Every structure is written in structure tokens, then in C-alpha cells.
Amino acid sequence: MSRAVFFNIPADDHIQPTLSLVAELKRRGEQITYFATRSYQPAIEQTGALFRAYEDLPHDLLSETNPLLLSVRMAEACRQMLPGLLEQLRAEQPDYLIYDSRSAWGWYAAQILKLPAVASMTLLMLNSTILIRSGKLFPTLQQTLESLPIITRYRNVVMELEQTYGIPGPGITDILNNTGALTISYTSALFQPYAASLGNSFRFVGPAIDPILPTARADNLPLVVCDALCDALAYQHALTDESWRFAVADRAALPGRLPQAAVFITRGTMNAAQTALYYHVPLVVVPQTIEQSLVGQQIVNLGAGLQIDEPDPEQLRSAVERLLTTDDFRRNAATIGDSLRAAGGYRRAADEILAFVARYRPA
């Protein structure tokens, strides 16, 4: 039995995929202390982990959509939070850390205290090489050129952290993608772009989904499901048709709806997209961020759906009709879904973490 501290960030797409893993580690005898915000306390405590609330987490940390400004905020959050977190870690004396790849304070803490570290990566890995190959580098560089003072601001904070703790900081594009000696990625090697280039520290374990059998419906019409995050009301008239059923589902309803779906319309968040693919459902992706656009592009590259960058109702209707009438999209979605199922899920993730930790135990 070992003691671990898990640092996460307060966002559903980062916390939800980890809950089954934490519950499995607890079932196998690990002691887990899990840091998040109080809104996640009930869900975390249900896993059996000990909940700890962040005391100094900036309330607006994740509201920034410009990735470079978010990197600056993350570095500033580390400067603010690390003294208190390090004090708590020295009191807890964990055997190892798990941190979300975006929780830069977890990466810093592991380096400062020289603790074995596992990165929990719930999004697609997005480094400079993948940005270049995917064609997403230009929008990022354009933001950089328009905001050159951001880089100076970031460097100043990272240099201050290095002077304080003796740890050279990550680059401005790397602080949001912190890997570890072991990196648990909740996708498959098929779905992660350029997975083979990421090195041996990555373990692609797939999403933490317990399969749900689709329930019978009163008719045989295909079901088109729209993620509630999309502006469904604006599209509802165009997507209402006698030849299919149309339904809007929020985050809580999606796991029950997607096993029945023939097409899924989504912004392209990882949890929602992978749940659809897990059930062999092709997608129409309407992204709002670079990360969502990368998810959509990978779905398009693998032939499992379509991406619409500036949608209007008629574009969406045309995309839905194409997915419903072209069998290749569902076949390709099934190929990705099968790779997600075969990756092993949270039980495989627990196997990998415990094998990793065992290497650091005294003989």
C-alpha cells in the first residue's frame, strides 16, 4: 500500500475521467488525497479518496481561452499556490504524485520534492510538433505575434520560480501539457495524433466508460443527438425532419443517449467525442477552441465524421444527412471505438500506475 496525492484542475473534462481510476486504486489498497475545488468534493469522496480543497487557486484561472495567456495564468498560479501546497505535501509525505497534465503546480511539486510522478492527460497531447503537423501552429503564432508582451511576462514568472525553487520551468507551450515519468492518456494510440512520436512514457488506456446497452425505442428512425453545449435551439428547426428524430442532451444525459444515436453533434470536447466513438457513433464537430478543433480534425482524418468551423443550420443539416447516408463514417467510428474499448480503461491505468510505483519501493 502506498500514499498518493492527486492534483487536478476544477473542470469536468479533467476530473470525470479520473474518478473511476481513483476508485480502482482505492479498491487495491492505495491511499489517495485528491485536491480540487469544493464543487467536486462529493464526487471525489464517493471514490473513497480523501478530499482537499485548494486554498489559493485563482477563481478565474480557466476562463482564459487564449492558450498563451492561459499559460501565463498557470505560471502565476504556481507562484501563488506552491508555498502552501509544498507545506501540505511535506506534512502528507506521499510516496508519489499524480497530477493533471495541465496542473503545472503538480509538475513543479514533483520536481522540487523529487517524488515519482504520474501525469494524468485527459485531453489530446498538443505539443509544438503536433501543432505544426496538424496546421494549428499558425493561429497560435498569430496570437503570439499580436501579444508579444505575454511571452516576456511568462518568462519573468518562470525565472522567478526558478530562482525560488531551483527548477527550470517549462516553455510557454509546454506548461499546459506537463508529462511525467509515466503519462496516463485517456484515449487510444489510434486517436492521439502522432502517438508514436510521444515516447515510451505514454500509456494509452482509453476512456473510463462502463458500457451501457441501448434501450429499445418505439420506432426505427435514426436518432440525431446534439450536445447541449452547442447552440441547439438555433439549429433545431433545420435539424427537425420526418426521417430522423432529433434530441438535445446535456452532460448527464449523454451516456444514456449516445448508445442509441446514429449521429452526434458536438463542440468536440474529449469526453463527449470519445463517448460517441466508444458507441460507434459518427460526429459533426463544431469547435470553439484550438483543442476542440484538433479533436474534430482527428475525427475527420480518421473518417469518422465532419467538422464545420463556421456553422449555419443548412450546413449542419447537410452534414447530418451525409453521415446518415454514408456507411463509411459509422464503420470508421466503430474502428476508433473498438480501439478505445481495447485500450483497457481505468483498470489498465491502475495496473500501469501500481507497476510504476513498485519500481520506487525499497527492496
C-alpha positions in Angstrom: 0.0 0.0 0.0 1.3 3.5 -1.0 0.1 7.0 -0.4 -0.5 9.3 -3.3 -1.6 12.9 -3.7 -3.6 13.8 -6.9 -3.6 17.4 -8.1 -6.3 18.2 -10.6 -7.9 21.3 -12.0 -11.6 22.2 -11.5 -13.1 21.2 -14.8 -15.4 18.3 -15.6 -13.4 17.1 -18.6 -10.3 16.7 -16.4 -11.9 15.3 -13.2 -14.6 13.0 -14.5 -12.2 10.6 -16.4 -10.2 10.1 -13.2 -12.9 9.2 -10.8 -13.1 5.5 -11.8 -9.3 5.3 -11.7 -9.1 6.7 -8.2 -11.9 4.4 -7.0 -9.9 1.4 -8.5 -6.7 2.5 -6.8 -8.5 2.7 -3.5 -10.0 -0.7 -4.1 -6.5 -2.0 -4.5 -5.4 -0.5 -1.2 -3.8 2.8 -2.2 -4.4 5.9 0.0 -5.3 8.9 -2.2 -5.6 12.5 -1.2 -7.3 14.4 -4.0 -7.0 18.2 -4.5 -9.8 20.1 -6.3 -12.4 22.7 -5.6 -15.3 22.2 -3.3 -17.9 21.7 -6.0 -16.2 18.3 -6.8 -16.0 17.2 -3.2 -19.0 14.8 -3.2 -17.9 13.1 -6.4 -14.3 12.7 -5.2 -15.3 11.4 -1.7 -17.6 8.9 -3.4 -14.4 7.2 -4.8 -13.1 6.7 -1.3 -10.3 9.4 -1.7 -9.6 12.0 0.9 -10.7 15.4 -0.4 -8.6 18.5 0.0 -9.7 21.9 -1.3 -7.3 24.3 -3.0 -6.9 27.4 -0.8 -5.2 29.7 -3.2 -6.4 28.6 -6.7 -7.3 31.8 -8.7 -11.0 31.7 -9.4 -10.6 32.9 -13.0 -7.7 30.6 -13.9 -9.6 28.6 -16.5 -11.7 31.4 -18.0 -9.0 32.4 -20.5 -9.4 31.0 -24.0 -6.1 32.3 -25.4 -3.7 29.5 -24.7 -0.7 31.8 -24.3 -2.5 33.9 -21.7 -3.7 30.7 -20.0 0.0 29.7 -19.8 0.8 32.9 -18.0 -2.0 32.5 -15.6 -0.9 28.9 -14.9 2.6 30.1 -14.1 1.3 32.8 -11.9 -1.0 30.3 -10.2 2.1 28.2 -9.5 3.9 31.1 -7.9 0.8 31.8 -5.7 0.0 28.2 -4.8 3.3 26.3 -4.4 4.3 27.5 -0.9 1.1 26.2 0.7 1.0 23.0 -1.4 4.6 22.2 -0.6 3.9 22.7 3.1 1.0 20.2 2.9 3.0 17.7 0.9 5.8 17.7 3.4 3.2 17.0 6.1 1.4 14.3 4.0 4.7 12.7 2.9 3.2 10.9 -0.1 5.1 8.1 -1.9 4.1 9.5 -5.3 2.1 12.3 -7.0 -0.5 12.1 -9.7 -1.2 15.4 -11.4 -3.4 16.5 -14.3 -1.1 17.4 -17.3 -2.5 21.0 -17.0 -1.8 21.2 -13.3 1.6 22.8 -13.6 1.9 23.1 -9.8 1.8 19.3 -9.6 4.7 19.1 -12.1 6.7 21.7 -10.1 6.0 20.0 -6.8 7.2 16.6 -8.1 10.4 18.2 -9.4 11.0 20.2 -6.2 10.4 17.3 -3.8 11.9 14.7 -6.2 8.8 12.5 -6.0 7.8 9.8 -8.6 5.2 11.5 -10.8 2.4 10.3 -12.9 0.7 12.7 -15.4 -3.0 12.3 -16.0 -3.7 13.5 -19.5 -7.4 13.8 -20.3 -7.0 15.9 -23.5 -5.1 15.1 -26.6 -1.4 15.8 -26.3 -0.7 19.1 -28.1 3.0 20.0 -28.4 4.7 22.1 -31.0 5.4 19.2 -33.3 1.8 18.2 -33.4 0.7 21.8 -33.8 2.9 22.1 -36.9 1.8 18.8 -38.4 -1.8 19.5 -37.7 -1.7 23.0 -39.2 -2.8 24.6 -35.9 0.5 26.4 -35.3 -0.4 29.5 -37.4 -3.4 30.5 -35.2 -1.2 30.1 -32.1 1.7 32.1 -33.6 -0.7 34.8 -34.8 -1.9 35.1 -31.2 1.7 35.3 -30.1 2.7 38.0 -32.6 -0.3 40.1 -31.5 0.7 39.6 -27.9 4.5 39.5 -27.7 4.5 41.1 -24.1 2.8 37.9 -23.0 6.0 35.9 -23.6 8.1 38.3 -21.6 5.5 38.2 -18.7 5.6 34.4 -18.8 9.4 34.3 -18.8 9.6 36.7 -15.8 7.3 34.5 -13.7 9.1 31.3 -14.7 12.5 32.8 -13.9 11.2 33.9 -10.5 10.1 30.3 -9.8 13.5 29.0 -10.9 15.2 31.4 -8.5 12.9 30.4 -5.7 13.0 26.6 -6.2 16.0 25.9 -8.5 13.8 24.2 -11.1 14.0 25.4 -14.7 10.4 25.9 -15.9 8.6 24.5 -19.0 8.3 26.5 -22.2 5.2 28.6 -22.7 3.6 26.0 -24.9 4.6 23.1 -22.6 3.2 24.3 -19.3 -0.3 23.2 -20.3 0.9 19.7 -21.4 3.1 18.5 -18.5 4.1 14.9 -18.9 5.6 12.7 -16.2 7.9 9.7 -15.9 4.6 7.9 -16.6 1.8 9.6 -18.5 -1.7 8.1 -18.5 -3.6 9.2 -21.6 -7.3 8.5 -21.6 -7.5 7.8 -25.3 -6.1 5.2 -27.7 -2.9 5.4 -29.7 -5.1 5.4 -32.8 -7.0 8.6 -31.8 -4.0 10.5 -30.4 -2.3 12.3 -33.4 1.3 11.1 -34.0 1.2 8.9 -30.9 4.4 7.1 -31.9 6.3 10.3 -31.6 5.5 10.8 -27.9 7.9 8.4 -26.4 7.8 5.4 -24.0 6.4 7.3 -21.0 2.9 7.3 -22.5 0.3 4.6 -21.8 -2.9 5.0 -23.8 -5.6 3.4 -21.7 -8.8 4.7 -23.3 -11.7 6.5 -21.6 -13.2 5.4 -18.3 -16.5 4.1 -19.7 -18.6 1.3 -18.4 -20.7 0.2 -21.5 -24.4 0.8 -21.5 -26.7 -1.3 -23.7 -29.0 0.8 -25.8 -32.6 0.7 -24.8 -35.4 -0.1 -27.3 -37.3 2.8 -28.8 -40.8 3.0 -30.1 -39.7 3.5 -33.8 -36.8 2.7 -36.0 -36.0 6.3 -37.0 -32.3 7.2 -36.6 -31.6 9.4 -33.6 -29.6 12.6 -34.1 -28.2 13.8 -30.7 -26.9 17.4 -30.2 -24.7 18.2 -27.2 -26.4 20.9 -25.1 -23.1 22.9 -25.3 -23.9 23.6 -28.9 -26.4 26.3 -29.8 -29.1 23.6 -30.3 -32.1 26.0 -30.3 -30.6 27.9 -33.3 -30.4 24.7 -35.3 -33.4 22.8 -34.1 -35.7 23.9 -36.9 -33.2 22.8 -39.6 -32.5 19.6 -37.8 -36.1 18.6 -37.4 -37.1 16.1 -40.0 -39.6 13.3 -40.6 -36.8 10.8 -41.5 -35.0 11.1 -38.1 -35.5 12.0 -34.5 -33.7 15.0 -33.0 -32.8 15.3 -29.3 -30.6 17.7 -27.2 -28.7 16.1 -24.3 -26.7 17.7 -21.5 -23.6 16.1 -20.0 -25.6 14.0 -17.6 -27.9 12.6 -20.3 -25.3 11.9 -22.9 -24.1 8.5 -21.6 -27.7 7.2 -21.9 -28.5 8.9 -25.3 -25.3 8.1 -27.3 -25.7 4.3 -27.3 -28.9 4.9 -29.2 -27.6 7.6 -31.6 -26.9 7.5 -35.3 -25.2 10.9 -35.4 -23.8 13.2 -32.7 -23.3 16.9 -33.0 -20.8 18.3 -30.5 -18.3 21.1 -29.9 -15.6 18.5 -29.7 -14.8 18.1 -26.0 -12.8 14.9 -25.4 -15.3 13.3 -23.0 -18.3 13.8 -25.3 -16.5 12.9 -28.5 -14.9 9.8 -27.2 -18.1 8.6 -25.6 -19.8 8.8 -29.0 -16.9 7.0 -30.7 -17.0 4.3 -28.0 -20.5 3.6 -29.2 -19.5 3.7 -32.9 -21.4 7.0 -33.5 -20.1 9.3 -36.2 -19.9 13.0 -35.3 -20.4 16.5 -36.6 -17.9 18.7 -34.7 -18.5 22.4 -34.3 -15.3 23.5 -32.4 -14.8 26.7 -30.4 -11.2 26.2 -29.2 -8.0 25.0 -30.8 -8.1 21.8 -28.7 -11.7 21.1 -29.9 -10.6 21.8 -33.5 -7.8 19.3 -33.1 -10.3 16.7 -31.9 -12.5 17.5 -34.8 -9.6 17.3 -37.3 -8.6 13.9 -36.0 -12.2 12.6 -36.4 -12.1 13.9 -40.0 -8.7 12.4 -40.6 -9.8 9.0 -39.4 -13.0 9.2 -41.5 -15.4 9.2 -38.5 -17.2 12.5 -39.1 -17.2 16.0 -40.4 -16.1 19.4 -39.0 -17.8 22.7 -39.5 -15.8 25.7 -38.4 -18.5 28.4 -39.1 -21.8 26.6 -39.0 -25.2 27.6 -40.2 -28.3 25.5 -39.9 -28.2 24.3 -43.5 -24.5 23.3 -43.2 -25.4 21.2 -40.2 -28.4 19.6 -41.9 -26.3 18.7 -44.9 -23.6 17.2 -42.7 -26.2 15.1 -40.8 -27.7 13.9 -44.0 -24.3 12.9 -45.3 -23.4 11.0 -42.1 -26.8 9.2 -42.1 -26.4 8.1 -45.7 -22.7 7.1 -45.9 -21.9 3.8 -44.2 -18.1 4.5 -44.1 -18.5 7.1 -41.4 -20.1 4.6 -39.0 -17.5 1.9 -39.9 -14.6 4.3 -39.2 -16.2 5.4 -35.9 -16.5 1.8 -35.0 -12.8 1.2 -35.7 -11.9 4.1 -33.3 -14.4 3.0 -30.8 -13.0 -0.5 -30.8 -9.5 0.9 -30.2 -10.8 2.8 -27.2 -12.5 -0.3 -25.8 -9.4 -2.4 -26.3 -7.1 0.1 -24.6 -8.0 -1.2 -21.1 -9.7 1.7 -19.3 -9.3 2.6 -15.7 -8.2 -0.9 -14.7 -5.3 -0.8 -17.1 -4.5 2.7 -15.8 -4.4 1.3 -12.3 -2.1 -1.6 -13.4 0.3 0.8 -15.0 0.4 3.2 -12.0 1.0 0.4 -9.5 3.7 -1.2 -11.6 5.4 2.2 -11.9 5.2 2.9 -8.2 6.5 -0.6 -7.4 9.9 0.3 -9.0 10.4 3.1 -6.4 9.6 0.9 -3.3 12.6 0.0 -1.1 13.6 -3.6 -1.6 
